[in-house]
Amino acid sequence: MAKTRDLQAIISHCKEYGFIFPSSEIYDGLSAVYDYGQYGAQLKKNIRDYWWWSMTQMHENIVGIDAAIFMHPTVWKASGHVDNFSDPMIDNKDSKKRYRVDHLIEAFTDQIKQQNTTAKNGMDADTMLVQMDSLLANDDFAGLKSLIDAAGIPCAISGTCNWTDVRQFNLMFRTEFGAVAAEEGEDNGVYLRPETAQGIFVNFLNVQKTGRMKVPFGIAQTGKAFRNEIVARQFIFRMREFEQMEMQFFVRPGTQKEWYESWKKERLDWHLSLGISAEDYRYHDHAKLAHYADAACDIEYDFPIGFKEVEGIHSRTDFDLQQHQKYSGKKLQYFDNDLDEATGKPFGNYTPYVIETSIGLDRAFLMVVSSAYELEDLSTDEKKDDRVVMHLPAFLAPTKLAILPLTKKDGLPELARELMQQCMPHFSCFYEEKDAIGKRYRRQDAIGTPFCVTIDHQTKEDGTVTIRHRDAMTQERVALSAIKDLVANACAFPCQKP
């Protein structure tokens, strides 16, 4: 399978076949906001369901919750988001366009790499990226401005290098809470959550006590998050409204490094279970750790735009629970009855440390689609031919089985409908009578349907049907009565090991 490097081809395919549409398109859209169509919504749900199943059903010590999007504003003060959740930005004085500094520099280095040139100051792309990482790690905004000026990085709109100073920009969306406007001097402001993790931390004791959970244990959650990105770009890779799948794993202090390494491996195993090549993944250790972390890395996937983060694994220490304990005045501790081998006494009360796994569902969607999309050349000496096929894993495919009566008469539609009624309760099916069978196959290839069944006149004679396999395009005769179990078994979740 030849993986495409053409992001525009993937975007066009997603729109043409009902995976993703620009939001509010009839009103000319809304920047960096997208709607998932009928096949995209189902594929997204299947990815989410597989993650949830892998985290909760396949781990006896991990449970799931669904916390509200709106939270008490002090939550975000305690978490550090009010004071620290910001990115360095820069404005071009001529175009009035605002850029996130690292994105501006990365786009420029991509350009000079493609052109096999250097920056104005003679610096090559890799050296410039190393210097940028160092400056970002030290919050050296003056140094970043000097790097941009020295390299001669222009604005993509105005073409000029007339830049403002670099400054911080808070990414949280703020809104008013309640139907009545705040009285003078009263603040009714709340934030749309920029991450789902805090809903887990504030419910730590609720879950631990009601679930009788014993450390180590985890709490998982999926849900919407919102960030007022300076530059949202690259299709659904970076959006202002997106969905996260996060798990916070609570551990005994002193064991966090072992659990961090364990979850790094387990999460990469999950990615490999999607059928994506190991060569398309890599770990990237953070050059600059967040103020709460003692270790952090990203699992990066080789998107058409290059290796980019799809999931983060972070050792968050006890920062979050300590902060919420401080700001709320409520104890968020765990009493551990297990005996410490060194002292022979129970570990007693402590604030657990946390290992976080956080994957963007929209990025996972783009990863799966990027890996699956292929334009195959099926040309022969006599005929030019190609097909677009989505090699989606069967357990993720939006539609598992297409049921296609060969003709609209002779009782074939009735047989096809009977099969449809048998299969619908067990997996998603699609029924179609229109067009030649070859055209119907190609449409199903383009949306990633792994199996197509053709009901023909032989079906009436011997009770067999033709089943077509998407990837190899091979066909075989199978008993009509065997179809439901065959497809259900092929589309079951894998055991999470590659």
MOWO-V775740 format. One record per backbone hydrogen bond with DSSP energy under -0.5 kcal/mol. CO is the residue of the C=O (numbers start at 1). NH is the residue of the N-H. If there is no record, write none. Layout:
# MOWO-V775740
co->CO nh->NH
co->CO nh->NH
This chain:
# MOWO-V775740
co->1 nh->3
co->5 nh->7
co->6 nh->10
co->7 nh->11
co->8 nh->12
co->9 nh->13
co->10 nh->14
co->11 nh->15
co->12 nh->16
co->13 nh->17
co->14 nh->19
co->14 nh->20
co->15 nh->18
co->18 nh->39
co->18 nh->40
co->19 nh->37
co->21 nh->35
co->22 nh->25
co->23 nh->30
co->24 nh->27
co->24 nh->29
co->25 nh->28
co->30 nh->33
co->32 nh->240
co->33 nh->23
co->35 nh->21
co->35 nh->37
co->37 nh->41
co->38 nh->42
co->39 nh->43
co->40 nh->44
co->41 nh->45
co->42 nh->46
co->43 nh->47
co->44 nh->48
co->45 nh->49
co->46 nh->50
co->47 nh->51
co->48 nh->52
co->49 nh->53
co->50 nh->54
co->51 nh->55
co->52 nh->56
co->52 nh->57
co->53 nh->58
co->56 nh->59
co->59 nh->62
co->61 nh->218
co->63 nh->220
co->69 nh->193
co->72 nh->75
co->72 nh->76
co->73 nh->76
co->73 nh->77
co->74 nh->78
co->75 nh->79
co->76 nh->80
co->76 nh->81
co->76 nh->82
co->77 nh->80
co->80 nh->84
co->81 nh->85
co->84 nh->86
co->85 nh->171
co->87 nh->169
co->88 nh->101
co->89 nh->167
co->90 nh->99
co->91 nh->93
co->91 nh->164
co->92 nh->96
co->97 nh->92
co->99 nh->90
co->100 nh->104
co->101 nh->105
co->102 nh->106
co->103 nh->107
co->104 nh->108
co->105 nh->109
co->106 nh->110
co->107 nh->111
co->108 nh->112
co->109 nh->113
co->110 nh->114
co->111 nh->115
co->112 nh->116
co->112 nh->117
co->113 nh->116
co->119 nh->122
co->123 nh->119
co->124 nh->128
co->125 nh->129
co->126 nh->130
co->127 nh->131
co->128 nh->132
co->129 nh->133
co->130 nh->134
co->131 nh->135
co->132 nh->136
co->133 nh->137
co->134 nh->138
co->135 nh->140
co->136 nh->139
co->139 nh->141
co->140 nh->144
co->141 nh->145
co->142 nh->146
co->143 nh->147
co->144 nh->148
co->145 nh->149
co->146 nh->150
co->147 nh->151
co->148 nh->152
co->148 nh->153
co->149 nh->152
co->151 nh->120
co->152 nh->154
co->155 nh->159
co->160 nh->155
co->161 nh->163
co->162 nh->93
co->167 nh->89
co->169 nh->87
co->171 nh->228
co->173 nh->192
co->175 nh->190
co->183 nh->186
co->186 nh->188
co->188 nh->177
co->190 nh->175
co->191 nh->71
co->192 nh->173
co->193 nh->226
co->196 nh->199
co->196 nh->200
co->197 nh->200
co->197 nh->201
co->198 nh->202
co->200 nh->203
co->201 nh->204
co->203 nh->207
co->204 nh->208
co->205 nh->209
co->206 nh->210
co->207 nh->211
co->208 nh->213
co->209 nh->212
co->217 nh->250
co->218 nh->63
co->219 nh->248
co->220 nh->65
co->221 nh->246
co->223 nh->244
co->225 nh->242
co->227 nh->229
co->231 nh->233
co->233 nh->238
co->234 nh->237
co->235 nh->238
co->240 nh->227
co->242 nh->225
co->243 nh->361
co->243 nh->362
co->244 nh->223
co->245 nh->359
co->246 nh->221
co->247 nh->249
co->247 nh->357
co->248 nh->219
co->248 nh->250
co->249 nh->355
co->250 nh->216
co->250 nh->217
co->251 nh->353
co->252 nh->255
co->255 nh->259
co->256 nh->260
co->257 nh->261
co->258 nh->262
co->259 nh->263
co->260 nh->264
co->261 nh->265
co->262 nh->266
co->263 nh->267
co->264 nh->268
co->265 nh->269
co->266 nh->270
co->267 nh->271
co->268 nh->272
co->269 nh->273
co->271 nh->274
co->271 nh->276
co->272 nh->275
co->277 nh->280
co->278 nh->281
co->280 nh->302
co->282 nh->300
co->284 nh->298
co->287 nh->289
co->290 nh->293
co->295 nh->315
co->296 nh->286
co->297 nh->313
co->298 nh->284
co->298 nh->300
co->299 nh->310
co->299 nh->311
co->300 nh->282
co->301 nh->303
co->301 nh->308
co->303 nh->306
co->306 nh->303
co->308 nh->301
co->310 nh->360
co->311 nh->299
co->312 nh->358
co->313 nh->297
co->314 nh->316
co->314 nh->356
co->315 nh->294
co->315 nh->295
co->316 nh->319
co->317 nh->354
co->318 nh->322
co->319 nh->323
co->320 nh->324
co->321 nh->325
co->322 nh->326
co->323 nh->327
co->324 nh->328
co->325 nh->329
co->334 nh->336
co->334 nh->350
co->335 nh->337
co->336 nh->348
co->338 nh->347
co->339 nh->341
co->340 nh->344
co->345 nh->340
co->348 nh->336
co->350 nh->334
co->350 nh->352
co->353 nh->251
co->354 nh->316
co->354 nh->317
co->354 nh->356
co->355 nh->249
co->356 nh->314
co->357 nh->247
co->358 nh->312
co->359 nh->245
co->359 nh->361
co->360 nh->364
co->361 nh->365
co->362 nh->366
co->363 nh->367
co->364 nh->368
co->365 nh->369
co->366 nh->370
co->367 nh->371
co->368 nh->372
co->369 nh->373
co->372 nh->391
co->373 nh->4
co->374 nh->376
co->374 nh->389
co->376 nh->378
co->376 nh->387
co->383 nh->380
co->385 nh->378
co->385 nh->379
co->387 nh->376
co->387 nh->389
co->389 nh->374
co->389 nh->391
co->390 nh->392
co->393 nh->396
co->393 nh->397
co->399 nh->450
co->400 nh->451
co->401 nh->430
co->402 nh->404
co->402 nh->453
co->403 nh->405
co->403 nh->432
co->404 nh->455
co->409 nh->412
co->411 nh->415
co->412 nh->416
co->413 nh->417
co->414 nh->418
co->415 nh->419
co->416 nh->420
co->417 nh->421
co->418 nh->422
co->419 nh->423
co->420 nh->424
co->421 nh->425
co->423 nh->426
co->423 nh->427
co->428 nh->400
co->428 nh->401
co->430 nh->403
co->436 nh->440
co->437 nh->441
co->438 nh->442
co->439 nh->443
co->440 nh->444
co->441 nh->445
co->442 nh->446
co->443 nh->447
co->444 nh->448
co->444 nh->449
co->445 nh->390
co->445 nh->448
co->450 nh->470
co->451 nh->402
co->452 nh->468
co->453 nh->404
co->453 nh->455
co->454 nh->456
co->454 nh->466
co->455 nh->406
co->456 nh->459
co->456 nh->460
co->457 nh->460
co->457 nh->461
co->458 nh->462
co->459 nh->463
co->463 nh->480
co->465 nh->467
co->465 nh->478
co->466 nh->454
co->467 nh->476
co->468 nh->452
co->468 nh->470
co->469 nh->473
co->474 nh->469
co->476 nh->467
co->478 nh->465
co->479 nh->482
co->479 nh->483
co->480 nh->483
co->482 nh->486
co->483 nh->487
co->484 nh->488
co->485 nh->489
co->486 nh->490
co->487 nh->491
co->489 nh->492
